[in-house]
Amino acid sequence: MIKQSKMMGLLAFFFLIAFAACDDDNDDNGMPDPGASSYSFSVTGDMEFDADGQVFFAAYYDPEFEEDIFLLNMMPEDEETDMNLMFIKGGSQPGTNTYPIVYHDEVEAGEFLEDAFVSRFNVTVEENDMPTIYFFEAEEGSITFEESGSDRVAGHFSYHATGYNVMEEDNELHIEISGTFDAAYADPGDPDF
């Protein structure tokens, strides 16, 4: 089942960013202009497709979670695709280096890891004229930050994930996700989930 407290708050935060990113006049909302950042990744295994779009990052202290959080979020450019790929770690913004991507239950542990990332991927696919939602969590892999500055991070990632169709949770699916990112900073302001 989807992690309830922290993950719902983080998803709400990035849905707000996604909404702001669609605004043509981003001068006053802390968001980079559309097209200022990009990602590209491939999914292989039990699902197969390629994706590209906009990517944003934020590093901030979240008073609800009582910890510093770094988030990297990828959203499609077209409005017809419902998808989100998210990388999360506790602590400050990562420097240029390679970091492990691991499975970690932050709800049970009470916090995110500071020396490794978790990654969650969800996508809605039209199947038989009905939307089907798939949810995946990273098991193992790595993410490399080749650039890490106050307004931009860039690099690449690759990992193995397990997941399921939310209507068939007992049918475990396996995928590999690999790609690149060139992310612009998004100002979270004072998040209030």
N, C-alpha and C positions, 0 to 999 in steps of 0.2 A: 504494500500500500504506500502511497505517496507520503513522504514525511509531512506531518501536519503543520506544526507551528512555524519553525524557521523557514521551511521551503515555501509555505504559502505566503509568508511575508516577503521573501525574496522574489517570488514570482509576481506578487502584486507590485513590488518596486519596479521590476523590469517591464511589466505591462504599462506602467505609467511612463517609463522611458520610451517604450515603443510608441505610445500615443503621442508623446511630445515630439518624437523623431518624425512623425508624419506631418507636423506643423511646418508650413512653408516659411514662416517667419520665426526662426529660432534665436533671434537676437536677445530675447529677454527671458528665456526659460532654461539657460544653462546647458542646452544641447548643442552639439556640433551640427553644422548644416548637413542635410541629407547628401549622401555621396562622399562625405569626408572620411569615411572609413569603409573597410570591406573585409569579407571573409569568403572562403571557398572550401568546401569539404565534400568528401565522398563517404557514403555508407555502403558497406558490403556485408554479405552474410545472409541471414534470414529476411532482410530487407535490402534493397539496392536502389540507390539514387544518388545524384549529385545536387548540391545546394550552394547558393551564394546569396549575399545580401549585405546588410549593415551590421557592424559590431561596435559595442561601446563597453567602456570599463568604468568602474568607480571604486575608490578606496576611501573608507570613512569609518568613523566610530558609530556603531548603532546602539543607542541607549536601551532599546528593547531587548536586544540579544546580549548587551553588556560586553561587547568585544569589537575590536577592529575587524572589518571584513573587506576583502578584495573580491570583486565580482567582474567577470567577463561574460558578456551576453551577446549571442548571435541571433538575429532575426531576419527573416526573408524580406526582400525588397518588394515583391509582388503581394498584393492584398489577398490573393486567392489561396496562398499557402499559409497554413496555420502550423507553425513550428517554432521551437525554441531550443537552443543549445546553450547551456550555462556552465561556467567553471567557477568554483567558489573555494576560497581558503580563508582561514582566520589570519589575523595579523595585518601587517602593512603590505603595501604594493611590492610584488616580487622584483628583484633585480634581474639583470641579464644572467640567465642560468637555465639549467634543465631541472624540472621538478617532477616527482612522481604523481601520477593520477591513481587514486586508490578508492576502494569501497570504504565508506566510513558512515556510520549512523550517528550524525551529530545530535539528533534528538535524544538518543539513549546516552551518548557521551556527555551531552550538555554544552558542547562547543564544537566549532570546526577545527581542523588541524591547521597548524601554522607552517608546517614544513612539507605539506602535500596538498594537492587539490582533490576535490570531488567534482564530478561532472554529471549533469542530468540532461537528458535529451527527450523531448516529447514532440510528436508529430501527429497531425490528423490527416488521414488518407480517405478519400472517397472510394468506398468499396460497395458494389451492388446498390448504388444510389443512396448509400447511407454513410455518414462520417464514422470512421473508426479511429479511436485514439490509441496511440502506442506510447508507452513510457519506458525509458531505459535509464539504468544507472551504470556508471563506469565501474569496472572491476579492477583493471590494471592497465597502465600505460604511462605516457609522459607528455609534458608540455614544455616547450622551450621558448623562452623570451629572448629574442635576439636584440630587441630594443625595449627599453623601459624608462620613459621619461614622464614628466608631470602632465603632458597633454597627449601622449601617444604610447602605446605598447604594440609590439609586433613580434610574430614568431610562428611556430607550427606545433601541431599536436597529433598524437595517434594513440588510440586505446581500444580495448575490448570492453564491450558492455553487454549486460543481460537485461532483459525486460519482457514485456508482454503487451498484448492487446488488453485494454482495461476491462473488456467484457469477457475475456478468457484468461484470467490471471494464472491459471494452473498450467498453461502452455508456454513454457519459458522459451524465449527467443534469444539468439546470439548475433551480435553485429560487431563490425570493426568500423571505427570512425577515424578518419585522418584528414587533415587539412591545414590551412594557413589563415592567419588573421593579421590585420593592420587596424588597430582599434583606436578611436578617439575617446578622450575623456568626457564623461557625462557627469555634471554636477548634481549629486543627489539632494542637495539642499539639506533640509532637516527632515529625514524620512519619518513618517508617522504612519505605521501600518495599523 
